[in-house]
Amino acid sequence: MPDIRAEVRARALREGFHVVRFARPELPPGASSDLKAFLAEERHGGMDWMAKNADRRAAPKVLWPDAKTIIVLGMNYGPEHHSRDRLTRDRAAISCYAQGDDYHEVIKKKLKGLAQCIAAKHGGDVKVFVDTAPVMEKPLAQAAGVGWQGKHTNLVSRRYGSWLFLGSIFTTLKITPDEPEVDHCGACTRCLDVCPTNAFTAPHQIDARRCISYLTIEHKGHIAREFRGAMGNRIYGCDDCLAVCPWNKFASLAREARFHARAELTEPRLADLARLSEEEFRVLFRGSPIKRIGRDRFVRNVLIAIGNSEDASLAGKVENLLGDPSPLVRAMAVWALSRLDAARTQHLAQQYMRNETDCDVRAEWQSISSSRGVAHLGAAAP
């Protein structure tokens, strides 16, 4: 009889994966109830896709009843530097996972190749999943022994620390599962304590609505004032809770070249990012996960970083965006300009309010005006 486990592991390592483990098609105890509580308390914010597929997400056998084994695979993306190292005010901090190529595309191609080899040699049906499918990858990774979910809810590996991309292959083949990993966090709370927006309601519980990664990536609307200052210069994601984990002392630099940071995404100048047109945005972020949030949300984030920069020389860049077609951009331009040049913002208020029809942008102007004791600025244009 062929040793399927050994053959699959050897092939996966040749494909470039660093971790290959096997699990039954079931979640660890408590994972389903944790998801239910997370959704019931609406801590998922605007991620409606989580609630929409909650039944399949909570039970792999509901997602695919014929599955008998889940092969959990990990790729190390250990960075040379992470965004916590890059909090320079006139530069942008981008989460390290997004400074290289889109990991979805890199891993999916490797998963498909591996799955085809498994099916061709050993038979059975296979399905591959990377992040976007309704699969609870982190609990499954813990069940397979890849790592454990830390108090920040992210996966931690004893060998790779915080820096593993995950993917999975569901198969109808019955393969002996690995032993699950246990929690090695102990009494440490560094990840909870470092969060700039206090997004953790308790150990192992996060309110995504307060998380900078959620706000800068998933949140489609205006970002609430209470979080803007804490965002600093983080324009896409946040590495803080990952970066402080003591287990990172065992981490190593990613071997996959496509995960290495692009030069143009390593501390880019806020002034350069603020002036990106739609086409320039698409060109700069071709092949990057950043591209999926679109230019408007991206520039919204950049303007918040500029507002936090205390760099008055950027005021002109901001003023150029007060008339931007996107309300997301216009609103944050008002806020950012008020932080850099309050007098100039007041001077421009009546001019821009006169023709502003978006209620959220008007609210930003009104907030600036009321905070300075300025009279009501009039009704919106018909």
Buried (B, 14 or more C-beta within 10 A) or exposed (E): EEEBBEBBBEBBEEBBBBBBBBBBBBBBEEBBEBBEEBBEEEBBBBBEEBBEBBEBBBBBBBBBEEBBBBBBBBBBBBBEBBBBBBEBBBBBBBBBBBBBBBBBEBBBEBBBBBBEBBBEEBEBEBBBBBBEBBBBBBBBBBBBBBBBBBBBBBBBBEBBBBBBBBBBBBBBBEBEBBEBBEEBBEEBEBBBEBBBBEBBEEEBBBBBBBBBBBBBBBBEEBBEEEBBEBBBBBBBBBBBBBBBBBBBEEBEEBEBEBBBBBEEBBBBEBBBBBEBEEEEBEEBBEEBBBBEBBBBBBBBBBBBBBBBBEBEEBBEBBBEBBEBEBBBBBBBBBBBBBBBBEEBBBEBBBEBBEEBEBEEBBEBBBBBBEEEEBEEBEEBEE
